[in-house]
Amino acid sequence: MPGAWAYVLANDYTDARLKESGIKKYTAIFSGSNPAGVRADDAVGMIANAAVDDAVVINDFDGVPFFNRPMCNVYHDAEGKPHVMAYRGEPGFAFDGGTFPPYADHGETFYECTPCAWNGSYDAPSVTGTPSEGYELFEIFPDWNTKVYLPAYWMSTVDLKATSRSGTVPDYNSVNGHMDAARTYNENAHTETMVAHMYEYVLQLVEFATRDLQLVMMGASTLSYNSATDLSTVAETGVNRVIVANATADKYVVGQSIVIGTSQNGIQIADRVNITAIDVYDAENKAIYFSGDAKDITVGCYLSSRAWNNGATDIVVASSGSPGSNTSGKYPCIWRGKVDPWADAYSAICDILIQRAGAGTVEDPYVYTPHYLSDPRKYAAGVITADYVGLRYTLPDVDGYAKTLGFDSRFNFAALTTEVGASSTTYLAGYYYYPRYDVCVVFVGGYWYLGRYCSPVYFLCGIHPSSSDISRLARLFVTRS
């Protein structure tokens, strides 16, 4: 992959042609270890702010058609073709997907993506909404005339069917389990792809001109989790609250999801309930109120956080933002229709599998090669079949903060970590976990307890296809037949 300045020199002729034609292009240039970029071309002078709650902020990219990605209610027919029933702000739109008889018993909430192209560089990413020399249509788009619809929320199950809806509790599972669940919605459904994920990462780099995207919005990344000291201090019977010390209560915020158990991080008393209020109980304690059925609380019950339920970001009316705070790490964020573009929970990627070769000895060390599946509907329970293509780079055999992304000229979007040794505030500002099994899957983003590890290019690669965990969620994607 050429460096940022190599890109600029190599594209002087193309740049001149674009300027002469009046075609708009938006560029951010990155160099060295500094995650902050420099705006170039038509992005120079543009402002990109994120909001808190329902505040209105300045974001000049809202006026660029392919950055403006409205939320909408859709249903997919048997061939996987999306049909838009209502856009946000129109009659009938509902964050929970809405109902649209006779077309669909219930819609789902997605966001609309307009075709655009990029220059293939992560060092100096440049995007345009017009076919242009030196730019290629993002792989997610089949052509320049077809819009694509991506899920707003984490996948959840309602009436035995996978959904993308506000007001639901996200499902956690393995990649294998998530893929089976997605197909309950449509036979063409699957989880998130690297094709889509890296398209969005490029837009994020250009919009905010930084690789350290947690400086824009932290996302839910500093919530209290699995703590031995988050304990109830008062016994009560038949209540919807738990009394805890002031210092414990201050770790939690209204709206978030928690569990309450008799063991550390346990769910014996309450599993994934929402905090509805936090009030003073006495001088030393506060009462944390929670949703759901009343419970019997004994002294010494444990509290622990979980991923936020779908819908917390519905209050945000700006193109990007968070409820409560963009900087505390306690709240989820939304970026242009996509809830939790990083942090809060891992997202399951279905079109990449990593194969480990070698014996793990000095003479025959392990080699980790990612493989790409062009049709995610052909995912086969984590088996690397003949449908996969091995990428032309290998992955590091140690964990660490990422410095570089891999490059395969056939699949520019399939870019996993190739070098570690950075930090949370340098280079890519995202963490990498190397593969631990003969075949591994990829989860991206980070989760609610990882702090500054989180990023769109936080790659958790050490997971077996059948391995499930409470932090591993998924998104409901659908590919047209």
MIFI-490663 format. One record per residue (C-alpha): residue number from 1; chain; z, y, x negated. Coordinates in pm, 1 decimal. Layout:
% residues N
<NUM A <Z Y X>>;
...
//
This chain:
% residues 481
<1 A <0.0 0.0 0.0>>;
<2 A <-96.5 335.3 -153.9>>;
<3 A <178.7 592.7 -195.8>>;
<4 A <202.7 910.7 9.6>>;
<5 A <15.8 1134.7 -232.6>>;
<6 A <-247.5 868.8 -298.0>>;
<7 A <-310.2 870.4 75.2>>;
<8 A <-349.8 1248.4 80.3>>;
<9 A <-599.8 1252.3 -207.4>>;
<10 A <-799.7 960.2 -73.0>>;
<11 A <-832.7 1121.9 267.5>>;
<12 A <-925.2 1478.6 175.5>>;
<13 A <-1277.6 1424.1 306.2>>;
<14 A <-1155.7 1272.8 632.4>>;
<15 A <-902.6 1556.6 671.2>>;
<16 A <-1176.4 1815.6 635.0>>;
<17 A <-1393.6 1640.7 893.4>>;
<18 A <-1105.0 1628.4 1141.5>>;
<19 A <-1025.7 1996.5 1097.6>>;
<20 A <-1389.2 2090.9 1137.4>>;
<21 A <-1419.0 1889.9 1459.0>>;
<22 A <-1098.6 2028.7 1607.4>>;
<23 A <-944.5 1682.1 1639.6>>;
<24 A <-565.6 1692.4 1639.5>>;
<25 A <-372.1 1470.1 1402.4>>;
<26 A <0.7 1456.1 1337.7>>;
<27 A <136.0 1346.8 1000.8>>;
<28 A <464.6 1298.9 815.4>>;
<29 A <467.2 1242.8 439.7>>;
<30 A <747.0 1049.7 266.1>>;
<31 A <803.8 1025.6 -106.8>>;
<32 A <1064.0 856.0 -323.8>>;
<33 A <1413.5 770.1 -207.5>>;
<34 A <1461.2 1070.4 21.6>>;
<35 A <1429.1 948.8 383.6>>;
<36 A <1337.9 1299.8 498.6>>;
<37 A <966.7 1358.2 532.3>>;
<38 A <742.8 1663.3 525.1>>;
<39 A <533.1 1751.7 827.9>>;
<40 A <161.3 1786.0 767.2>>;
<41 A <-160.1 1862.5 956.0>>;
<42 A <-101.5 1957.1 1320.0>>;
<43 A <262.8 1848.2 1300.4>>;
<44 A <348.6 2144.0 1076.7>>;
<45 A <603.5 2367.1 1249.8>>;
<46 A <660.7 2127.7 1538.1>>;
<47 A <1017.0 2083.9 1667.5>>;
<48 A <1152.0 1751.2 1794.3>>;
<49 A <1500.3 1764.2 1946.1>>;
<50 A <1696.4 1495.7 2130.4>>;
<51 A <1920.3 1583.3 2425.9>>;
<52 A <2268.3 1489.3 2541.5>>;
<53 A <2317.4 1395.3 2907.2>>;
<54 A <2080.4 1593.0 3130.9>>;
<55 A <2029.3 1886.0 2892.8>>;
<56 A <1682.9 2031.0 2842.0>>;
<57 A <1576.3 2068.7 2478.2>>;
<58 A <1268.3 2172.8 2286.3>>;
<59 A <1041.3 1892.7 2175.0>>;
<60 A <688.1 2002.1 2094.9>>;
<61 A <564.5 1644.0 2089.6>>;
<62 A <614.1 1630.4 2466.5>>;
<63 A <287.1 1822.2 2487.7>>;
<64 A <93.5 1558.5 2291.9>>;
<65 A <-53.7 1319.4 2551.7>>;
<66 A <5.3 993.3 2365.3>>;
<67 A <366.4 1088.1 2287.3>>;
<68 A <429.0 1162.4 2654.3>>;
<69 A <514.3 815.8 2791.7>>;
<70 A <635.8 836.7 3153.2>>;
<71 A <863.0 576.6 3306.2>>;
<72 A <716.2 403.0 3608.9>>;
<73 A <766.1 116.5 3849.2>>;
<74 A <514.7 -163.4 3805.4>>;
<75 A <448.1 -516.5 3911.4>>;
<76 A <229.2 -768.1 3727.4>>;
<77 A <-18.6 -990.2 3903.7>>;
<78 A <-76.0 -1355.6 3814.2>>;
<79 A <-308.2 -1260.5 3527.7>>;
<80 A <-45.5 -1027.7 3378.5>>;
<81 A <-226.0 -709.8 3480.2>>;
<82 A <19.2 -424.6 3548.6>>;
<83 A <-3.8 -219.7 3867.1>>;
<84 A <174.7 116.6 3874.8>>;
<85 A <346.9 184.6 4204.7>>;
<86 A <531.6 509.1 4127.2>>;
<87 A <606.2 734.1 3829.8>>;
<88 A <945.4 885.9 3759.9>>;
<89 A <975.9 1194.9 3976.5>>;
<90 A <746.2 1062.7 4246.1>>;
<91 A <856.1 936.4 4590.0>>;
<92 A <952.6 572.1 4577.8>>;
<93 A <1037.6 558.2 4208.7>>;
<94 A <1367.2 385.9 4133.0>>;
<95 A <1529.6 306.0 3800.9>>;
<96 A <1607.2 -39.6 3938.8>>;
<97 A <1235.1 -107.9 3985.7>>;
<98 A <1203.9 -17.3 4352.7>>;
<99 A <1044.6 -213.3 4635.5>>;
<100 A <676.1 -187.1 4728.6>>;
<101 A <578.3 -416.7 5015.0>>;
<102 A <330.7 -565.0 5074.5>>;
<103 A <232.7 -547.5 4705.5>>;
<104 A <557.8 -664.5 4553.5>>;
<105 A <902.2 -758.2 4676.3>>;
<106 A <1048.4 -573.3 4380.2>>;
<107 A <905.2 -369.2 4096.0>>;
<108 A <1018.2 -343.3 3734.1>>;
<109 A <1072.6 -33.2 3525.1>>;
<110 A <833.9 12.8 3234.5>>;
<111 A <685.6 311.7 3052.0>>;
<112 A <321.7 399.4 3011.3>>;
<113 A <161.1 419.7 2666.3>>;
<114 A <-167.8 603.6 2612.9>>;
<115 A <-405.2 472.3 2343.6>>;
<116 A <-381.3 634.3 2002.2>>;
<117 A <-469.9 553.3 1642.2>>;
<118 A <-309.5 569.1 1299.3>>;
<119 A <-414.0 572.3 936.6>>;
<120 A <-241.9 244.9 843.4>>;
<121 A <17.9 405.4 616.9>>;
<122 A <397.6 395.2 638.0>>;
<123 A <430.3 634.5 341.6>>;
<124 A <224.3 905.6 508.6>>;
<125 A <184.7 793.3 868.3>>;
<126 A <-69.3 995.6 1061.9>>;
<127 A <-160.7 954.2 1428.7>>;
<128 A <-430.6 1090.2 1655.7>>;
<129 A <-537.5 1052.9 2015.3>>;
<130 A <-909.0 1065.5 1935.8>>;
<131 A <-1132.2 804.1 1767.8>>;
<132 A <-1162.3 934.0 1414.1>>;
<133 A <-1288.3 826.1 1075.1>>;
<134 A <-1005.3 686.3 864.5>>;
<135 A <-796.1 592.2 1168.6>>;
<136 A <-767.3 263.8 1354.2>>;
<137 A <-658.0 207.3 1712.9>>;
<138 A <-305.0 69.4 1721.7>>;
<139 A <-329.1 -307.6 1763.5>>;
<140 A <-123.4 -296.4 2083.4>>;
<141 A <-414.4 -131.8 2269.4>>;
<142 A <-716.1 -347.2 2361.7>>;
<143 A <-944.2 -41.1 2366.9>>;
<144 A <-940.4 337.9 2400.1>>;
<145 A <-951.4 325.6 2780.5>>;
<146 A <-666.6 85.9 2859.8>>;
<147 A <-307.0 203.7 2883.2>>;
<148 A <-26.7 -36.0 2798.8>>;
<149 A <307.2 -72.3 2978.3>>;
<150 A <624.5 -163.8 2789.4>>;
<151 A <971.1 -244.2 2932.2>>;
<152 A <1226.6 34.4 2958.7>>;
<153 A <1539.5 -184.1 2974.1>>;
<154 A <1682.2 -497.1 2821.6>>;
<155 A <1577.5 -816.1 2995.1>>;
<156 A <1821.7 -943.4 3256.6>>;
<157 A <1810.6 -1212.4 3522.6>>;
<158 A <1815.9 -1132.3 3894.3>>;
<159 A <1766.5 -1409.9 4148.8>>;
<160 A <1664.7 -1649.6 3868.6>>;
<161 A <1389.4 -1415.6 3755.1>>;
<162 A <1357.7 -1205.6 3438.8>>;
<163 A <1359.6 -829.6 3500.3>>;
<164 A <1350.1 -483.9 3342.1>>;
<165 A <1585.4 -287.1 3569.4>>;
<166 A <1864.1 -34.4 3563.0>>;
<167 A <2203.8 -147.8 3687.2>>;
<168 A <2180.7 -498.1 3545.9>>;
<169 A <2367.8 -683.6 3271.6>>;
<170 A <2141.8 -778.4 2977.3>>;
<171 A <2108.8 -1146.0 2893.7>>;
<172 A <2187.1 -1272.3 2546.8>>;
<173 A <2019.8 -1584.4 2411.8>>;
<174 A <1818.1 -1735.1 2128.5>>;
<175 A <1451.4 -1645.9 2083.7>>;
<176 A <1367.4 -1984.8 2234.2>>;
<177 A <1593.6 -1915.6 2530.8>>;
<178 A <1462.4 -1562.2 2578.6>>;
<179 A <1102.4 -1684.9 2576.2>>;
<180 A <1180.3 -1942.6 2844.9>>;
<181 A <1356.8 -1675.0 3050.2>>;
<182 A <1067.0 -1429.3 3020.8>>;
<183 A <829.0 -1684.2 3168.3>>;
<184 A <1031.7 -1690.8 3489.0>>;
<185 A <881.6 -1347.5 3556.1>>;
<186 A <519.4 -1426.0 3474.0>>;
<187 A <346.3 -1703.5 3281.9>>;
<188 A <204.2 -1433.8 3052.6>>;
<189 A <546.2 -1288.5 2972.1>>;
<190 A <731.0 -1297.9 2640.5>>;
<191 A <970.6 -1090.6 2431.8>>;
<192 A <898.8 -789.8 2210.7>>;
<193 A <624.8 -816.7 1948.0>>;
<194 A <596.6 -667.5 1599.2>>;
<195 A <265.6 -524.8 1718.7>>;
<196 A <447.6 -308.2 1972.5>>;
<197 A <761.2 -247.5 1769.0>>;
<198 A <584.7 -107.6 1463.7>>;
<199 A <346.7 103.1 1675.4>>;
<200 A <657.4 272.4 1810.4>>;
<201 A <815.7 298.8 1465.2>>;
<202 A <512.7 490.0 1336.9>>;
<203 A <536.4 734.1 1627.5>>;
<204 A <908.5 778.6 1557.3>>;
<205 A <841.9 854.0 1189.9>>;
<206 A <584.8 1116.1 1279.5>>;
<207 A <784.2 1275.6 1559.6>>;
<208 A <1113.3 1314.7 1374.7>>;
<209 A <979.5 1330.5 1017.0>>;
<210 A <1260.6 1111.8 886.7>>;
<211 A <1306.6 746.2 808.1>>;
<212 A <1677.3 782.3 877.6>>;
<213 A <1642.7 785.9 1253.7>>;
<214 A <2016.4 753.1 1312.0>>;
<215 A <2041.2 1116.1 1204.4>>;
<216 A <1846.5 1195.5 1522.5>>;
<217 A <2042.6 959.1 1748.7>>;
<218 A <2306.8 721.9 1616.9>>;
<219 A <2279.2 483.8 1909.0>>;
<220 A <2568.5 257.6 2005.4>>;
<221 A <2670.1 143.4 1658.1>>;
<222 A <3040.3 225.3 1603.6>>;
<223 A <3206.1 59.7 1901.7>>;
<224 A <3528.1 -133.7 1850.4>>;
<225 A <3458.2 -505.4 1819.9>>;
<226 A <3667.7 -814.4 1752.9>>;
<227 A <3970.6 -611.6 1648.4>>;
<228 A <4307.6 -780.4 1610.6>>;
<229 A <4485.4 -458.0 1705.5>>;
<230 A <4307.7 -366.5 2031.7>>;
<231 A <4585.9 -505.5 2251.2>>;
<232 A <4731.7 -439.3 2594.3>>;
<233 A <5084.5 -297.6 2584.6>>;
<234 A <5195.9 -333.6 2948.8>>;
<235 A <5189.3 -631.7 3186.2>>;
<236 A <5050.0 -573.4 3538.3>>;
<237 A <4937.5 -799.4 3821.9>>;
<238 A <4625.5 -756.2 4036.0>>;
<239 A <4492.0 -441.7 3867.5>>;
<240 A <4163.5 -293.3 3750.7>>;
<241 A <4308.7 -140.4 3440.7>>;
<242 A <4453.1 -235.5 3105.8>>;
<243 A <4717.6 -23.3 2932.0>>;
<244 A <4668.8 20.6 2557.1>>;
<245 A <4802.6 243.8 2281.5>>;
<246 A <4646.0 588.1 2254.4>>;
<247 A <4480.0 499.8 1923.1>>;
<248 A <4317.8 194.5 2081.9>>;
<249 A <4199.4 381.8 2390.3>>;
<250 A <4037.1 645.6 2170.9>>;
<251 A <3799.5 380.8 2033.4>>;
<252 A <3642.7 331.6 2376.5>>;
<253 A <3439.1 554.4 2610.4>>;
<254 A <3375.1 564.8 2983.4>>;
<255 A <3069.5 365.8 3084.8>>;
<256 A <3064.8 110.4 2807.0>>;
<257 A <3091.5 -264.2 2853.9>>;
<258 A <3400.0 -455.5 2740.3>>;
<259 A <3559.4 -797.6 2757.3>>;
<260 A <3929.0 -878.5 2793.4>>;
<261 A <4074.7 -1204.2 2669.9>>;
<262 A <4383.5 -1393.5 2569.1>>;
<263 A <4226.1 -1457.9 2228.6>>;
<264 A <4065.3 -1212.6 1988.2>>;
<265 A <3720.1 -1116.1 2122.4>>;
<266 A <3782.0 -1353.6 2412.7>>;
<267 A <3654.6 -1336.3 2771.7>>;
<268 A <3925.9 -1535.6 2949.0>>;
<269 A <4034.1 -1243.0 3168.5>>;
<270 A <3719.3 -1033.1 3211.5>>;
<271 A <3366.4 -1080.9 3081.4>>;
<272 A <3142.2 -773.2 3040.6>>;
<273 A <3298.2 -525.9 3279.5>>;
<274 A <3237.9 -149.9 3257.7>>;
<275 A <3497.3 112.9 3176.5>>;
<276 A <3512.2 344.7 3477.0>>;
<277 A <3782.4 586.3 3356.3>>;
<278 A <4033.8 644.0 3077.6>>;
<279 A <4351.4 830.4 3178.4>>;
<280 A <4692.3 911.1 3033.9>>;
<281 A <4957.7 649.4 3119.7>>;
<282 A <5251.0 787.7 2923.2>>;
<283 A <5307.3 964.5 2592.7>>;
<284 A <5212.2 659.8 2385.1>>;
<285 A <4956.0 485.5 2603.9>>;
<286 A <4641.3 531.1 2809.9>>;
<287 A <4500.9 331.1 3101.2>>;
<288 A <4148.8 196.0 3066.8>>;
<289 A <4008.9 128.4 3415.2>>;
<290 A <3733.3 -130.0 3457.4>>;
<291 A <3485.6 -246.9 3721.9>>;
<292 A <3488.1 -577.5 3906.9>>;
<293 A <3765.9 -785.5 4050.7>>;
<294 A <4132.0 -707.9 3993.7>>;
<295 A <4294.5 -904.7 3710.4>>;
<296 A <4637.2 -1009.1 3589.3>>;
<297 A <4709.0 -845.0 3254.6>>;
<298 A <4979.8 -966.1 3018.5>>;
<299 A <5111.2 -792.9 2709.5>>;
<300 A <4892.8 -872.8 2408.1>>;
<301 A <4556.7 -918.1 2578.4>>;
<302 A <4262.5 -834.6 2353.9>>;
<303 A <3984.2 -581.5 2423.0>>;
<304 A <3642.4 -589.6 2259.1>>;
<305 A <3307.4 -414.2 2311.4>>;
<306 A <2973.7 -553.5 2420.7>>;
<307 A <2624.8 -406.3 2456.2>>;
<308 A <2599.4 -135.8 2721.8>>;
<309 A <2464.9 -239.1 3061.4>>;
<310 A <2118.3 -121.4 3163.4>>;
<311 A <2113.8 224.3 3317.8>>;
<312 A <2351.9 428.5 3103.2>>;
<313 A <2066.3 642.9 2972.5>>;
<314 A <1922.2 719.9 3317.9>>;
<315 A <2099.7 1056.4 3306.9>>;
<316 A <1878.3 1169.6 3017.1>>;
<317 A <1589.7 1382.3 3145.7>>;
<318 A <1453.2 1482.7 2804.8>>;
<319 A <1203.6 1258.5 2627.1>>;
<320 A <1483.1 1139.1 2395.6>>;
<321 A <1860.2 1154.4 2403.3>>;
<322 A <2193.7 990.9 2474.1>>;
<323 A <2467.8 1016.9 2735.4>>;
<324 A <2784.9 1166.0 2591.7>>;
<325 A <2679.3 1221.9 2230.4>>;
<326 A <2390.7 1167.4 1991.1>>;
<327 A <2621.4 1150.4 1690.0>>;
<328 A <2939.5 957.6 1774.3>>;
<329 A <2786.2 611.2 1763.2>>;
<330 A <2957.8 527.0 2092.9>>;
<331 A <2661.3 574.7 2326.4>>;
<332 A <2319.2 412.5 2370.9>>;
<333 A <2010.1 625.2 2327.3>>;
<334 A <1662.4 635.9 2476.5>>;
<335 A <1338.8 732.3 2303.8>>;
<336 A <1034.7 809.8 2519.0>>;
<337 A <1107.4 548.2 2783.3>>;
<338 A <1250.0 281.4 2552.1>>;
<339 A <1622.6 222.9 2586.9>>;
<340 A <1794.2 137.7 2257.6>>;
<341 A <1501.0 175.0 2017.7>>;
<342 A <1766.9 94.5 1757.7>>;
<343 A <2136.2 -6.1 1768.4>>;
<344 A <2341.3 -136.5 2067.6>>;
<345 A <2182.7 -483.5 2042.7>>;
<346 A <1924.0 -685.2 1852.9>>;
<347 A <1580.0 -727.2 2008.0>>;
<348 A <1409.8 -1066.6 1983.2>>;
<349 A <1066.1 -1060.5 1817.5>>;
<350 A <835.7 -1343.7 1926.5>>;
<351 A <517.9 -1310.5 1718.0>>;
<352 A <668.3 -1360.7 1370.1>>;
<353 A <817.2 -1678.3 1223.9>>;
<354 A <934.3 -1709.3 863.8>>;
<355 A <883.2 -2028.0 667.1>>;
<356 A <1100.0 -2124.5 372.3>>;
<357 A <936.7 -2327.6 94.6>>;
<358 A <1082.3 -2464.9 -228.9>>;
<359 A <1394.3 -2658.6 -318.6>>;
<360 A <1627.3 -2366.0 -383.8>>;
<361 A <1664.5 -2453.7 -752.1>>;
<362 A <1599.1 -2250.1 -1063.9>>;
<363 A <1286.5 -2453.4 -1128.1>>;
<364 A <1170.6 -2440.6 -765.6>>;
<365 A <1327.2 -2138.4 -593.8>>;
<366 A <1299.0 -2069.8 -225.6>>;
<367 A <1001.5 -1860.3 -116.0>>;
<368 A <1007.6 -1691.0 225.8>>;
<369 A <669.9 -1625.6 387.9>>;
<370 A <632.4 -1458.9 729.0>>;
<371 A <368.2 -1593.6 966.0>>;
<372 A <201.4 -1397.2 1246.0>>;
<373 A <104.0 -1525.1 1592.0>>;
<374 A <-172.9 -1314.9 1746.6>>;
<375 A <-115.5 -1443.2 2100.7>>;
<376 A <260.1 -1437.2 2174.7>>;
<377 A <207.4 -1654.1 2480.8>>;
<378 A <142.0 -1943.1 2240.9>>;
<379 A <495.4 -1933.8 2102.3>>;
<380 A <603.5 -2300.5 2085.0>>;
<381 A <983.0 -2321.9 2061.4>>;
<382 A <994.2 -2192.7 1705.9>>;
<383 A <735.5 -2429.4 1556.8>>;
<384 A <482.0 -2278.7 1316.4>>;
<385 A <159.9 -2417.1 1463.4>>;
<386 A <-203.5 -2378.0 1363.0>>;
<387 A <-211.3 -2060.1 1571.9>>;
<388 A <-4.2 -1879.9 1306.5>>;
<389 A <-143.9 -1700.1 1003.4>>;
<390 A <61.4 -1669.3 686.6>>;
<391 A <101.2 -1310.6 567.8>>;
<392 A <8.9 -1206.3 215.2>>;
<393 A <355.4 -1114.9 98.9>>;
<394 A <697.3 -1276.6 70.2>>;
<395 A <1049.1 -1164.0 161.0>>;
<396 A <1350.5 -1098.9 -64.4>>;
<397 A <1607.1 -1375.1 -111.7>>;
<398 A <1906.6 -1139.1 -95.4>>;
<399 A <2051.5 -910.1 170.6>>;
<400 A <2048.9 -535.0 130.9>>;
<401 A <1920.3 -195.3 240.3>>;
<402 A <1541.7 -185.8 244.8>>;
<403 A <1326.9 11.7 1.0>>;
<404 A <976.4 -105.3 94.4>>;
<405 A <779.6 -277.0 369.0>>;
<406 A <528.2 -555.5 316.0>>;
<407 A <156.3 -497.3 346.0>>;
<408 A <-119.8 -725.8 464.7>>;
<409 A <-446.9 -540.7 519.0>>;
<410 A <-538.6 -777.2 803.1>>;
<411 A <-219.4 -696.5 996.3>>;
<412 A <-85.3 -353.0 900.6>>;
<413 A <176.9 -367.8 1174.2>>;
<414 A <334.5 -691.1 1045.4>>;
<415 A <552.6 -513.4 791.0>>;
<416 A <887.5 -672.0 707.0>>;
<417 A <1115.6 -583.7 415.1>>;
<418 A <979.2 -668.4 69.0>>;
<419 A <1235.4 -497.0 -155.9>>;
<420 A <1604.2 -416.1 -121.4>>;
<421 A <1834.1 -197.7 -329.1>>;
<422 A <1848.6 119.5 -119.7>>;
<423 A <2141.2 254.7 85.0>>;
<424 A <2212.5 376.4 437.3>>;
<425 A <2091.8 723.5 339.4>>;
<426 A <1797.6 644.4 108.7>>;
<427 A <1447.2 500.5 140.5>>;
<428 A <1411.1 319.2 476.2>>;
<429 A <1781.4 357.8 572.5>>;
<430 A <1784.3 17.5 741.7>>;
<431 A <1938.8 -316.9 649.7>>;
<432 A <1779.1 -656.6 586.5>>;
<433 A <1924.2 -1008.4 611.9>>;
<434 A <1719.7 -1276.2 436.2>>;
<435 A <1620.9 -1610.2 599.5>>;
<436 A <1878.2 -1892.2 591.9>>;
<437 A <1677.5 -2183.1 739.1>>;
<438 A <1348.4 -2365.7 690.2>>;
<439 A <1209.6 -2168.2 984.0>>;
<440 A <1359.1 -1837.0 1094.7>>;
<441 A <1291.0 -1577.4 1361.7>>;
<442 A <1322.2 -1200.7 1346.8>>;
<443 A <1560.0 -976.4 1539.2>>;
<444 A <1537.3 -600.3 1498.3>>;
<445 A <1744.7 -287.2 1546.2>>;
<446 A <2109.2 -373.3 1480.6>>;
<447 A <2396.6 -387.2 1727.5>>;
<448 A <2700.2 -197.9 1856.8>>;
<449 A <2930.0 -259.1 1558.6>>;
<450 A <2702.6 -222.7 1254.3>>;
<451 A <2725.0 151.2 1196.5>>;
<452 A <2467.6 278.4 948.5>>;
<453 A <2292.7 -56.6 910.8>>;
<454 A <2090.6 17.0 1226.9>>;
<455 A <1724.8 119.6 1230.9>>;
<456 A <1392.6 15.5 1385.6>>;
<457 A <1334.0 -150.8 1047.1>>;
<458 A <1668.2 -328.6 1040.7>>;
<459 A <1541.3 -685.8 1017.1>>;
<460 A <1775.0 -976.5 1085.1>>;
<461 A <1572.7 -1267.1 945.5>>;
<462 A <1844.0 -1526.0 886.8>>;
<463 A <1841.4 -1676.0 1236.7>>;
<464 A <1713.1 -2012.4 1357.3>>;
<465 A <1484.9 -2003.8 1666.3>>;
<466 A <1747.1 -2183.8 1876.7>>;
<467 A <2046.8 -1976.7 1762.0>>;
<468 A <2209.8 -1762.9 2031.2>>;
<469 A <2467.2 -1483.9 2003.1>>;
<470 A <2614.4 -1213.2 2227.4>>;
<471 A <2442.4 -943.6 2019.6>>;
<472 A <2089.9 -1088.0 2057.1>>;
<473 A <1905.5 -949.6 2357.6>>;
<474 A <1536.9 -928.4 2446.7>>;
<475 A <1278.4 -717.1 2626.6>>;
<476 A <1037.6 -831.8 2898.9>>;
<477 A <679.4 -792.8 2773.3>>;
<478 A <368.0 -913.0 2953.3>>;
<479 A <26.4 -981.1 2795.8>>;
<480 A <-283.7 -968.9 3013.6>>;
<481 A <-488.0 -1285.9 3044.1>>;
//
